């Protein structure tokens, strides 16, 4: 700062000359106009209005002027500083408005974008099909009964009229968990080969009339291939009441097939043999795809029934009186019928699944097309 000088002419002081003040002001105004964003404007503000800015330094020079010159120089500098701070304020508002408008666009939420990028899983079709079958029977007054998958050999075989030396034991290749103790009259332990032991448990536990449906996982020592799996699912049903006949069995199964495949699907019973039912039969239904039209017509082959016209559903029959007796049910008073079939097989022909391995591998690409059927 220059020292006070009595004969001082403000016009002569370089920093306070009108052109000089105007130049500083114009420079400041140009810098303000050129500031492209709020950060830049802040830097311009510090440079043009801060303690070491040209106009602030010029302002300090005023103190060194003789009193008569102070007013005019002060007015000039004050005006220039006022213009600069006004321009700063205006530019600040402009840039803030620009920023707000940009933020509104950039940060807008597009409510039409999918919110559920994480795909919901689908229930396995074996579960949904099994529940669908259960529903058909529950609607007829049946109860759902469940039992253990590790089962005593007696409940899995003996009680069902399959004695240890009965050839039928080899019909169901069994996983043995514990062998029966040699020479002792003691049952071994197996992975159940069917859900029939649940029916036995029900008869042992409760008094007839009984109407139960037994869904569940069962095990047989089959290799996993396109048509076999060592772990599969069955649904078996059992009805025990006074006066039940084969006609009741037929009517019940007919209703089930119609509920699952359509009202016009016919069924037939084919004689068969099971140790636990007498008489026994195999239940067939007319192929729901070709309705028999593919039989003998090479022009119209049917993949669902292999052009046989009929699809085999499962085994059934009137409960063998020996089984009733083993379970404490009086065969003179009560009779009953039973039916059993595999869910995997039904899923194969109902949904054209060609390879059973797809059902057990757990690849979501298999289950997803079945959707979220509840
Ligand atoms: N339990 C038999 C099986 O698993 C199926 C069946 C059940 C057959 C009821 C007849 C009656 O092979």
Boltz pocket constraint, residues with backbone or C-beta under 6 A from the ligand:
constraints:
  - pocket:
      binder: B
      contacts: [[A, 193], [A, 194], [A, 195], [A, 196], [A, 236], [A, 237], [A, 274], [A, 277], [A, 281], [A, 314], [A, 315], [A, 316], [A, 317], [A, 338], [A, 339], [A, 340], [A, 341]]
      max_distance: 6.0
